[in-house]
């Protein structure tokens, strides 16, 4: 199937061709015709499958082929959870709309609002926004949502994870009742389906992949390693493998900073990106990573959502996420658009429970390996101590629990 068969206009096909797209992805093949028909859509597709083009291309066509209203009030709204994702979608909209008369803008927090206000007052057809900044500007009387014809909730699962449900409800109350609604998400949870039932009207369900699946071309494996030696193992993997572009996930902002600093001391160019960084610092870190100036980008889950890094070869879970769906999002940064990729997870004793949750979500075991010199069995045992009073049956020492968990964690060894 080609883009020509999806019903897109010549100017949009020209823009698509300029981007180098030759064949629409599965989600694009399924979603674009439905959006053009004016249907509400509930779409599930893993990251890297072309979701953004799946909703932006038909929206551009619908709005460009209908009569422009006086002074161009905002007619389409795309809500996203993070600044990086908002910026990425806006850039895609600009590229796709190059050959049509169309105006768009993006608004998010962490930067001066005045340029954003000027863009809005100049007249827009489509606005990409994060919920917080959108409500801020509306409360200031700087923005009206009274003419919205199409609403998109992108990465809806992440918005719920980040606690945006209350803001979403506030925004829904500001929109016209009659509108087209599109909800795109990498995963479907009960909460997502509940949200969809309150927003969408007789929606069509579109699934490009089975729920919560990961990219087929991503080689996933785990290394069992003591927590205190994770940084040492990361340095070994990057240095000996001569890896030039690696995205590493940590659970905390402090952990991201600390790991990045240690990598730099080891002679590996690195930058950190997380919610405490200023927007300018986050933008610079991402730009350095994409350009190759920094070979490693250390990120938290919130900051990493929406990072679009073409042909990213390596993702490392320095710490496994405590929410199993986040594992799907993380490794979805590699293996995008049909390319192959590698996702490595560093697993210590305390993370075996996370492994089981991830395996339950995926429906299969994660391959487990050991690196010579780093496997848990080679970690010296603590010195024996004199036997004390008998412990209660349910109060076993931590080392005993760790040993039991280690035996229960199955996998292939190298």
N, C-alpha and C positions, 0 to 999 in steps of 0.2 A: 504494500500500500504506500502511496506517495501523499505528500501534503496537498497536492492538487485535488485529490479525491475527497478531502474533508470539507469542502465548501468554503474555503478561505478566499478572500479577494486577492487580486493580482498584486496590489501594493504590499500586502502582508506576506504573500509568497515570495516576493522580491527580497523582503527583509529577512525571511527565514533562510533563503538561499545564500544571502550575504553572510549570515551567521555560520554557514557551512552545514546546516541541517539537510539531510537527504531523505531520511525515512522517519516518520513519526513513531514515537515510542508507544508502548501498549496503552498507557494512560492517556496519551494524546489522541490516539485513534478512538478510544472509547468516550472520552469526555468532551472533546471539541464539538462534535455534531450535536450532542445533547445540550450543551450550553448555547449553541447557535439557535436551537429550537426554543429556547427560553425556559427549559426545564430546571427545577431545583436539583442539585446533584450532591450526593454524599459519596466522596471518593476516597479510597484508601490506596496509597501507593508508597512504597519505600522511598527513602531519600535517594536522589540521583537518577530518578526515572523520568524526569521531565514534567513534574507537576506544575511548575510555574508557567511554562508555555501552554500547558493544558487548559489553564483558565484565562491567562492574559490574552492570548491570541483571539479567542472568540469574543471576549469583552471588547477588545479594540475594534473588531469588525462591527459588532452591534452598535456601539456608540458612534463610530465614524460614519455609519450609513443611515443614522437617524438625524433628524433636524436638530441643529445646535440651538440651545436655548439662549436667551439674552444674557450676556455677561458670563456665560459658561459656569453655571453653578455645578458643584461636584455631583456627578451622576453615578460614579462607581467608587466603592470603598473597599480596600483590601486591608484587613487587620492581620498583623503578625506579632509574634511574641517578643522578638529581639530586634535591636537596632541593625545588626549585621544582615539579618534576613530581610528587613524592610529595605535597606539600601540595595541589596542584591535584586529584589523584585523590581524596584524602581529602575535600576539600570537595565534590566531586561525589557521593561515597558518602553523605555526610551529607544532601545535598539529596534524593537519590533515595530514601533510607530514612526520610524524614520521617514517613511514615504507616504504618510497620511497627515491630515491636519488634526493634530491631537496634542493636548496639554496634560501633563501629569506632574506630580510632586510627591515628595516623601517627607514625613514629619516623625521625629522621635526625640526622646529626652537626651540630656547630657550635652546638648549644644545650644547655642543662642537661638531663641525662638523667632527673633525678628525677621531673618531671611525667610523662614517658613511662612510667617504671616504675610509677607509681601507676595510670595508665590501664590498663596491662597487668594488674596485680594485681586491678583491679576487674572483670575479665572482659570478653572481647572475642569477637565473631564474626568480624571481619575486621581484618587488620592491613596497613597500607601501610608499606613500609620501604625504605630504601636498604641495600645489602648490608653496608657497614662497620658502621653502628650496630647492625644486627640481630645480627651476629656478636659484637660487643662485649657486648651485653646477654645473649646466650646464654652466652658464656664466663664472665660474672659470675653465671650461674645465675638470672637474672631473667626468662627467657623460655623457654617450651617449644614446640617445633614438632611434638610427637608426635601431635597430633590434626588436622593439616592434611589437609583433604579436597580443596581446590582450590588450585592454584598458578598464578599469573600472572606471566610475565616480560614487562614492558612496555618498549618502546623497547629491545629486546634488542640491536639493532645498536650502539646507543650504549654499552650496558654493556660490550660486547666492545671497542669503541674506547677506552673508559676503563680497560681492564685489569682488569675485574671477573670474568674467567673463573674464576680460581682461587677467588675468594670464592663464586661461584655453585656451583662443584663442592662446596665445603665445606657450603654450605646444603643442597644436594641430599642429601648424606649424612645430614642431620639429619631428613629428612622421611620419612613412611611410604611404603613402596613403592607401595601402592595409593592412588591419588589421581587427580584430573582435572587435566590440564595444558593451559594456554593460553599461547601465545607470540605476542605482537603486536609488529610491527616496521614501521617506515616503509619499510625497504628489505630486500631479500633478498640476502645475499651467500653465498659458499661457506661461510664460517665460521658464519653463522647456520643454514644448512641442516645443517651438521655438528652444531651444538649441539642443534638440534631432534631429530636422530636419536638423541641420547643421552638426551633427556628425555621426548619425546612417544611415546605408544603408539598406533600405527595412526591417526595424525592425519588430519583433513580439512583440505585446503589451501583457504584462502579468500583471494582477491585482489580487492580493491575497485577497484584500478586496475592497469594494467600496471606491472611492476617499475620502480622508480626514476623514475616519472613525476612531473611537477610539476603543480600546480593549473592547470586550463585557463584560469581567469579571472585568473591572475597575468600581468600585462604585464611581460615580462623584456627588459631591454636593458642594454647595457654602454657606458660612456664611456671612451675611451682618454685617459689623462691622466698627466702626469708625477707620480711619487711625491711630490715636494715640494710639489705644488699640490693634492693631494687634499682637504686640510682647507678650502682656499679654495673649491673647487668644492662641497663639502658645504654650506658656509655660504651660497653663492650659491643652490643648489637649494632649501634650506629657507626662506631669507628671501624670495626672489622668488616661490616657489610658495606662500608663506604656509602651509606644512605644520605641522599641529598635533600630529601623532603619528607619530614616525619611530623605527624600531628599526634601529640601526647595528651591524654586526658587525666586530670586529677580530680579528686572530689572537692577540694577546697581552694579558695583563692590564695591563701598563704602557701599551700602546698605547691601551687603552680609557680608562684614567685621563687620559692626555695629551690625547686627542681631546675628552673631555668637558670638561676644563678650558678648552680653546681655544674650544669652543662657548659656554661660559658667558661668557668674556671678550668674545665677539662679540655678546652680548646674547640668546643662545638658551638657554632653560632646559634643563638636561641633567643626567643622572645616569648613573653607571657601575655595572655589575654583573658580578662575576667571582668566581672561586674564592677569592681572597685576602680578599674582603670578609667581614665577620662576617655571620652569618645575619640579625641585626637590621638591618644596613645593606642587605643584599640585599632583605629584605622591604620596607623603607622605600622603596628606589629603585623597586621594582616598583609599590608602592602609589601613589607620586607620579606615575609614568608613566600608570598606569591612570586616575587621577583628573584628569589634565591639568595637574597642578602642574609636572611636567617634560614638555616636549614631545618630548624626545629621550632614548632609553635606549640607551647604548652597552654592548654585551655581547660576551663571548667565547662560543664555541660551547658549552662545557660548562655555563656558567651559563644560557644561553638555552634549552637543551632543556627543554621542559615549560612554557614561558611561554605562557599562554592569554590572549590579548589580543583580545577580540572586535572585528571590523571594523577591524583594523589596516590602514591604507591604504598605508603606505610601509615598505619594507625596503631598506637600503643595505648592500652589501658593500663596506666601506671597503677591505678587503683580501680577496682571494679565498681560500677555504680550500684547503689542500694535499691534502685528502681530498675527492674529488668528491662523494661521498654527502652530505657536510655542506652542500653547496650546496642540495641538495634539502630538507634539514631547515631551513635558514635561510629560504629564500623561502617555505617552507610556513607560516611565521608569519603571512603575509598571504594573502588569498584563501581564508580559512577559511569552512567551512560555506556554501559557495556564493557568498560575497561576492567582489567584485572587489578586486584589489590591484595594487601596482606594486613590482617588485624591480629595483633599479639596482645594477650592479657597476662599480666604478671600477678600471680595468685599466691597469697600467703595463707597461713592457717586460718586467720580470722575471716577470710573471704569465701570459704567453702560453701557457706549458706547462700551467698550471692550467686555462686556458680550453679547451685541446684535450682535456684529461682530462674536463672537465665535459661538453663537447659529445659526446664518445664515450659517456659514460654516458647522456646524454639522448637521443642518436640524432639530434640536429639542431644546427644552428649557432645561436649566440647572436647576436642582433641587435646590431650595433656602431654607435655614433653618435659624433659629436664635438660639443663645445660651443664656439661661437665664442670664440676667445681661449685655449682650454684644450687644443686638439688637439695631439698630439705633434709634428706637422709644424711648429708655430709655436715650438717650443722652440729657442732659439739653439744653434747647434752650437759645440762647444768650439773655441778658437782653434787655427789650424793650427800644427803644430810642425815643426821641421826633420826631414827624413827620417833616421832612424837606421839601424842595421844591419838587414838583411833578416830578418824574423821567420820562424821555422819555419812550414811550411804549416799545421799544426794549432794554431798559437798566434796566432789573430787577435785584434785589439784588441776590447774590449767594445763600443765604439760600432759597429763593423762588424757584430757579432752582433745588436745591437739593431736596426740598420737592416734586416738580413735578416729578422728576426722580424716587424718592423713590416709589411714587404711581404707576408709570408705570412698575416698576420691579416686575414681578409676580413670585410667587413660593410658595411652601408649607412651612408652619411654624410648628416648633415642639413646 
